[in-house]
Amino acid sequence: MRVLVVDDEASVLSFLGPLLEREGFTTTLAPTGTAAVASVVDSRPDLVLLDVNLPDLSGLDVCRAIRRQPGHIPVILLTGRDSREDQVAGFEALADDYVTKPFVPELLVARVRSWLRAYGNGQRRVVQLGDVEVDLLAREARRNGEPLPLAPKEFDLLAFLVEHPNQVFGRMQLLSNVWGVDFAGDSHTVAVRISNLRAHVEANPNRPEYLRTRNGVGYYLRLAESTS
């Protein structure tokens, strides 16, 4: 399993790299947010240990950039900030976990292993929505084995909601996480894509079972449990 360690402190990189290597992981080290995003795009690690305070991009911005990539890469934030507001900001940036410095090395390694078990790369991750299966690794939604004709951004939107089941997202949150912060369109784009997805995924698009709306708030994927 490949772990990307992102921190601007050389002492932290020189400690965490060998620690994880001794535990059997392959590590890549990045001292900046820009280098971290490039590494995620180019080599797609299985997990990211991400410092919040970086010299260029903030760790929260890096986390949001990771979330715009297909599939789900677990992100554990490493930070000296331990206030409730900082932790809330970390989870709002869609980090999976939040570890404050100084940390206990054995506990950090245990958390890394736990998240890798949950999102082990190379495993076929399929989520069932009625008679539709969403294959996150193959980036394909199928009904009775036949691929559904989803546009790439429609699948990206579906995958994002599948990976965050039962969480309500406003239109602007979905635009930021799926289309990116530089998207020049308006929020109506989300409503159009949701409508298209319902037409393909739902048995009755007018009474959706999975792709639900919470009036005045946003959209969410209703899912009792997901499978890996």
Protein Blocks (a to p, Z undefined) as FASTA:
>chain_A
ZZddddfbfklmmmmmmmmmmnopacdddfbfklmmmmmmmnopabdcddfbdfkbcfkl
mmmmmmmpgcjdddddddfbfcfklmmmmmmnopabdcdddddfklmmmmmmmmmmmmgg
hiacdddehjaccdfklopadeehiacdddfklmmmmmmmmmmghiacdfklmmmmmnop
klcbdfklmmmmmmmmmmmmpmblmlcfklccdehibccdddfbdcZZ
